[in-house]
Amino acid sequence: MGKLLAIDGLNIVRRVYEANVEPDTAAKADAALRHSLASFRKLLATHQPTHVLPAFDFGGHTWRHDLYPQYREKREPMPEVLRERLPDFYAQLSALGLKVISAPEVEADDVIATGVMRWLGEGRGDAVIASTDKDLHVLIAHGAVIWDHFKSEWHDSKWVEEKFGVPPEMLADLLALMGDVSDSIPGVSKVGVKTAAKLLQSYGNIERIMAGAGILKDGLGERLRKDSAQLAISRQLVELKTDVRMGVTWNMLAFDSAQFA
């Protein structure tokens, strides 16, 4: 059986870059990409994959902006000194034998979700996702596992339940209810992770929550009714696409881990 390693590329690069509090400079960007390349090499050595899917955000407009124009409107753009060096970084990854995937109109999360779901659906083996992005944790419900490179720890179903109060199959509903300030996803007013988890523990999913919202006479019921339209949009925004046209075959993503043994 094989092992797919899906790497959330900018999740690594941006975290490494932002760990340095110095002002944006070419030297800072160069140092961050050197450390990021070392992180990629460590991931390959640690997990010994048979196939690697390094996914990077294409940037710009996505299908989520079509759905909700305010999506990510408050997020700081990537520093230009870092962005302009990404092509060279991709070339370095290519020299390692990796095929970088970056698809227009979608995010890296959608590419990873598509690849992982296809891999697991075809019964090809294990699927490991290297990312700290909470959205990708929904894929644990389908058999994937998450590796936090920065903490060197595994995230599985038990981790999700301890962190969020719900199993992975309920995580998308929870993220929609609580919203996400960093992505400008509205959610429901004054509903945080604990309240969202309690609602899902009681009702099971958003549809049942909203079906019962009419009998909730407290402030929470009022907010659920008032924010029902933006909750519906939020639920669509947190959904991962699994039908991205990646333009690659499994053979193109095959990797010889012997060089990192």
Summary of the structure (lengths in Angstrom):
residues: 261
radius of gyration: 19.4
end to end distance: 18.1
largest distance: 63.1
contacts: 803
relative contact order: 0.16
helix: 55%
strand: 12%
